[in-house]
Amino acid sequence: MKKHNFSAGPCILPQEVFKEASQAILDFNNSGLSILEISHRSKDFVDVMEEARTLALELLGLEGKGYKALFLQGGASSQFLMVAYNLLQTKAGYLNTGAWSDKAIKEAKFFGEVIEVASSKDANFNFIPKDLDIPKGLDYLHLTSNNTIYGTQLKNFPSTTTNLVCDMSSDIFSRQLDFSKFSLIYAGAQKNMGPAGTTLVVIKEDILGKIERQIPSMLDYQVHINKASMFNTPPVFPVYTSMLTLRWLKKYGGITAIEELNEKKANLIYSEIDLNPLFKGFAAKEDRSNMNATFTLVNEDLKETFDAMWKEAGINGINGHRSVGGYRASMYNALSLESVATLVDVMSDLERKA
Ligand SMILES: Cc1ncc(COP(=O)(O)O)c(C=O)c1O
């Protein structure tokens, strides 16, 4: 039986994408060849890469606005250093909202002055700092739109003339934003886009070429742009599967349509967390993430019973991250409302039994 998969990433993808991707491993485009054995320079694969890049820009509403989409390797973690390598000349601002922002800050410090504009570290990142005092003269301001571990999400983005750089790894393509506010967006594929192994970088080309240091080719955005994201052998299968997922999203109705579903799922679980006296939410209410809902049991003695119940219901992947504890229900784009309803039923069953 297919599980209700609430994993935080890698995570659930649409079933039809799994089917199509597995077919392409056996026979890609009726070519008699597997996608895994063809040249990345073959027309069939070049078409895949181009479609993936175009779909990413189209879904974000950034086509024809001076942006380029790249599918790179090294995970979102490599972007922590690539961003700074390519953009940090003197000083950059970072909003510290979680372990991933913290890591991005650490990498940026290799390249210049880093100003932490605000941090919620002292509160174990259970809220998003607001009313930022953004210093003048920054090369960019770095934000993390969704904090996967803590279940917080930026609802309002600071209005500033500084270049905005955003790690959208865990909520890209999940909600409508004015993406043209951002100079650079990056996201590891393994949540809303595809399997692990590729990272989407969407970059406004005119922000490049402003720094003095030399950049090694593999870490230079301009090199990857000039080579249409094919400077070296790209991660063929993750790019292909991401392309299929983006096609699926477009067919679904794009970000506006999926956002509606994501809101329904989030409302369902958060109402249960708030109404059921056995559970307590972790994140500040106004900052709650529509992607990752974090919660704990009020009485830890119920843990064994609850764990047995959700496993019995075919639920997978709701154990919380070790730094927060409790539970985390990740509800990425491909997770159905029915899966969330199943979890909510288990939570209310526990209340009836306890
Ligand atoms: C918000 C965020 N940023 C960065 C990362 C790191 O991504 P990667 O493992 O692709 O380096 C993650 C991983 O979960 C994440 O959730």
The ligand as an ORCA input file, in Angstrom:
! r2SCAN-3c Opt
* xyz 0 1
  C      15.813     25.720      3.652
  C      16.926     24.784      3.308
  N      18.078     25.282      2.826
  C      19.112     24.490      2.497
  C      19.040     23.129      2.657
  C      20.234     22.283      2.303
  O      19.986     21.662      1.089
  P      20.994     20.606      0.462
  O      20.896     19.381      1.290
  O      20.457     20.451     -0.935
  O      22.357     21.186      0.482
  C      17.857     22.548      3.142
  C      17.738     21.096      3.304
  O      16.772     20.569      3.790
  C      16.782     23.401      3.476
  O      15.641     22.899      3.957
*
